[in-house]
Amino acid sequence: MNWRTTPTREFDFLLLASALALTAYGALLIYSGSLTTYGSPGQALSHPVSRQLAFAAIGLACMVAISRVDYRLLGPLSLTLYVVSIAALVFVFAVGASAYGSRRWILVAGTQVQPSEVAKIATVIMLAKFFADNEQRMRSLRVFVTSLAIAGLPALLVLIEPDLGSALVFGVIWLAMAVIAGVRPLHFAALMTLALALAPGALYAIAHDYQKERIDVWLDPNKDPLGTGFNILQAEISIGSGGLLGKGFTHGTQTQLDYLRTQTTDYIFSVGAEELGFVGAMVLFGLFILLLFRCLRVANLADDAFGRLMATGVVAFILFQVFVNIGVNIRLVPVTGVPLPLVSQGGSSLITVLLSLGIVQSVLGHRRRRGPHRI
Amino acid sequence: MGLLTQPRRRWRSEPAEKEPDERQVIATRIWVLRGVILLVFIALAAQLANLQLVRGHSYEQRAQLNQLRIEPVIPSRGLIYDRNGVPLVENVPSFAAAVVAADVPKDRELEIAAGVERLLGIPPLETVLRLEEARSSKDPFAPIVLKEGLDQADAFHLREQLAALPGVQILVESVRRYPQGAAVADVVGYMGRVDEEDYAALKDKGYIASDRIGKAGVEAAYENYLRGVPGRKEIEKDASGREIRTLAEDAPKPGNDLVLSLDLDLQKKAQEFVTQAARGGQGAAVVMDVHTGEVLALVSLPTYDNNIFSGKIDEARLQQYLDDPKKPLVNHALSEQYAPGSIFKQITGAAALQEGVASPSTTITSTGAIQVPNEYDPSVVYTFKDWRALGTLNFYGGVAMSSDVYFYYLAGGYHAYGNNFNGLGIERLARYARQFGLGRPTGIDIAGEADGIVPDPDWKKRTFGDDWFLGDTYNMGIGQGFLAVTPVQMVRVTAAVANGGTLLRPHVLREVRDAKGNVVVPPGPRVEGNVGVSDENLAIMREAMRQAVSWGSASQGAVRDVSVAGKTGTAEFGPRFADGSYETHAWFSGFAPADDPQIAITVFLERGVGAIDAAPLAARILDYYFHRPQQRAQSDAAAPTGVMP
């Protein structure tokens, strides 16, 4: 059975290229967005661009390394990874550092690590493993509920940090993977009915005051144009004033005069839209679509449910974060702090995404060659 | 092996197997995911296109507004000099601490309020409240003044400290200091902060919210000359309001200087003399050039120190002024109106001559009063008194002795008890009063002028719903009854008599000079019209007034070596006392020299008698005007030549 044990060793260079292009795009925007603080790129090592590129290098190394390892090895490790990441989430809630009123990261070797980023990928693996193991029992309610619980636990922990945006990411990961795994439509319908009945009121009830305020201000930023509404309005002005072609790289007045806040993280898209315009944003969209389609191609080609589901989960969380982040920037979605994958400044998110793409590459590269009748 | 790298061929060649069926299902689900991805990006792109392409232009403008601020550069205000070049005002810097609400980050508001307390001693609550108020106002970029009148050393010290407090700034303002203070306050006026209503209208003219504007006197009347043309500075600011750079500057054009016709020496002396004569009451004096209408002195008592309005308003003293029943902030020379009494006889007399009602030889006998029977019931008889039984008088005597009976005849005629003297009648009398400029503002260039009242049957009907009687005409003929005038109105009546009938527009502005000393608006007489009385008739009036001073009721108005012509007035006002008398205002209105008139003077005292109180006061002022050779020589030497000091 030689043909069953030889991996294809295929590596998707288009997928790699789109990821690198997005990372480079992000680095340029981080450079532009930090000009007011750092002036010139002179302060080499401490400069956010250098740091981002260093993280990119680490992420890239992880990606290549993971792509060489058979993704099937992740199966037995999935439970351990999942439990460790859940523990990290509990830990961050207990002792984590606080920013803007919520505790989201812990320090590991002097670097801020966001356990929620790690938990996303651990949950993807865990869910993929669980669905793959129960491939023959997808119609069972028990499987449905258990899969929901696997995604729900980290979501709940992230929600109480509180970080509503990341909590929703887990929901979307589960949704996409459950669809591909083929859960029973009846179960879905029941869940949706339940969620629609309870969600709005419940969400508003458990939401923290700052989250409620965010939603109120999102609906009408002019309520408080110099306070909470400031970022929303200024992002909107930045983007709108970019027009078709933008004001030119590093020439965005909103960005360079500090009207835009958190312009290298949550609002990095606004920097691009202001300086590179609609055209620049379409290039970004094109790169994301290419990246996501290449991942879906892998899902389509995957040998088994485990690989297919992991690729799907990666697509789901990247897509959702892109949607929420850009949606916040263009005022389609209430303010939630979700990074723009590969583009926003921040090591945890960058490395996690590159690492996930490594898993996708592994799924592609470790397919067994088939078609014995041809041999 | 080469063929095996093309995996798709495999299931195309085995359509019957179960596995491809399952693959097909999965492929469909993945197509659904592809659709979701495309939908997500289409939704994002649609909203993005809406922001950037459809509404891009308006956001572009908002981004510009964000970053660029066009700030007016306030020009230096013009100065004001008296006719001899003595400065009546100077510009001095004043430092104020202010805060721009839009530049204060909301989350640092408390920290900044605490800093403000530490540096300026303002309670943090007050700062926070004012910030909140400004935030919700239409213009959160307008600086709110926190503390005015900082001294220079404190201001510089503060400026260093304020770097840590975004939004807080030190404003350097130019404020007015009036070295002459109360001596010229009623003419020069004062400035005050632009209030919110004014600001709405002034914003487009380059005024800023914390700006000052002339509020009274010449400061208000000639705001346009004094203000100059504001410049504009286009500056780039970052989100915390720090000025990054000036992109363009359009330099302001400094205000023009005003040279007033006011003679500061005379003004001060006149004020001193009126103060002595008024004995704490209200008083006024106006000295005017009879040919040009230039006002040489304008006194209103009690007066006030206009410096209290400069910089930080001295609230305690302002309140004191506002509470004073004598109304020091009101200009008694032009904002208050009184009955003129006998000085009105100038008009009655001139009108009677012009209309042929009287001639210099018209003789009338005053037995101390005339009786007029009621038109419908002759058994009711009204008595109109003279101030004394003056006997038989011709026109000169009638004026000189200020005979009321004489002027009853001229004004209303006398037909009772066999007499048959035709007077002017109310219509003609009122017409001449208006021709002499009464009943309307003179147009003097000091704000707040009163209209005065020239009554007639129409007016009486409108105002009281009552008919006009002969007695009303009699009263008006001697300047009593409903007639009301201001001292400035009367000085131009006298000037018109003196100059041959030209009705002038009194003014305190002599000329306007630009910052380089060039005359922009030259001096010159300002003529409103003619009073409609011939010079021959006015000459008779002038002679009569000269006689009033030389031997008549105004003899206290005489000045050594100068022939003065004038008329006194004692106007009754207020409630009647038990003995039938009233409180009286004292007036004198005259000109000098009688044969070659140069100046006209009108003085008014709230309480007194014209012949006893007003005439000597006028004489003292005239005496000072004509007999001060050494001062005049001095001030002539100091006269401005081209460039102002």
Interface residues (C-beta under 8 A of the other chain):
Chain A: W3 T8 T36 A176 V179 I180 G182 D224 L226 G227 F230 Q234 E236 I237 S238 I239 G240 S241 G242 G243 L244 T253 Q254 L257 D258 Y259 A273 G277 F278 A281 M282 F285 F288 I289 L292 F293 L296 A299 N300 L301 R308 T312 V315 L319 V322 F323 I326 G327 I330 R331 L332 R367 R369 R370 G371 R374 I375
Chain B: L3 L4 T5 P7 R9 R10 V25 I26 A27 R29 I30 V32 L33 R34 V36 I37 L38 V40 F41 A43 L44 A45 Q47 L48 A49 L51 Q52 L53 R55 G56 H57 S58 Y59 E60 R62 A63 Q64 N66 Q67 A101 A102 K106 D107 R135 P140 E236 K237 D238 A239 S240 I244
